Amino acid sequence: MTSPPIAVPWIPPVLYTAVLVGGSYHAAVSDRPAHGAYTAGFAAGLVLLLLLGPAERRRFPRGTPAAAAAVLLAARVVLFSVVALLDGSGVSRALFVLVPFTAHLVFGRRAGLLSGAGCVALLVTGYTVWVPRWWVRDAYVSDLLMFALALALALSMAAVAVREQAGRARLEGALAELEQSHERLSDYAVRVAELSTAGERNRVAREIHDSLGHHLTAVAIQLEKAEAFRALDPAAAAKAVSDARWSAGRALTEVRESVSALRDARPFSLTRALADLVRHLGDDRLTVTLDVTGDESGYDAASLTALYRAAQEALTNAHRHGRATRIEVTAAYGEAAARLVVVDDGQGFSDSAASRPSGTGFGIRGMRERVELLGGRLDIEDRPASRPSAGAVVTVTVPRAPLLAGSAL
């Protein structure tokens, strides 16, 4: 175990210097001058004490090991005793105040109290041995009381120093944790930026597939129809070309709406968009019906857009891949959730390699991701037993308050 450096290293040198000055002055002015060897030994002991502190700090800059600290404390006690024996003024007794002070700093409060009690007991024992009836002599009683008071002050100062050291350690620990937290936050910010970029990339991919992909598919279908009926039925071919032109225009309009959505454009209306979609998709070979119940005003644009993209994907799959002749679209706006159901009489997913209910196709996968981000659900039934005439049933449900309300999906 390593003890921390003393928080107030200036106190021992100041006390050593004061004792050296006081003892030297007493030796110089006393009526009974002390022997020169005593004075020299007294001064040498204090010089050694003055040098011991800096040497300890140089040897152990990050704190003194407990064993070394105990040896150094014992060495100081020996030097204190030698200096006190060589000092005729008695001022050297103040040095023993540093014993509980150092013990408290290095070994803790209990060691400081025990060493302080030991110093008082040592002083009382010395008085008892060398001064007869000292307890009735004011000078010695006063010295004992002053010494006890000095010990109390030293212990109080040591406690303050220990608290200051602990506070500094906590502050350094908090600063280190703050720095680590800052580094972690920086890492998180980088990850969030990467995830945001990936999310935006996926959003754009879904938008391109669900919007432009749908209309381009419709354009291709109508142009194929126009080419097939050009000689047999010019009117049907002309209508197919007109519908292809509408799909192309609608694709351009949806691109503009997506861009202008950031500028608070007109709110998106799912009912109007579904009616427009159904009206231009139906022809003499495909019948598309729409049934809408409830009020969409309580739903946000993200939920309504998700339902519209799902309707586009389901209609495209049913018409192009399922070869359906009849499609029923139902939209119901409830109090807690909105539901879109698309039922067709086509071949279903089982006979279509383009899309599978498992979600391996990009269109279905993108539709499922869009809906799940809102806390909704996508269900696909392939040739359901409950509806023998149906090829596939696609059901999309989104809550009234989506998990990512207002998300640009």
Disulfide bonds with the S-S distance in Angstrom:
none
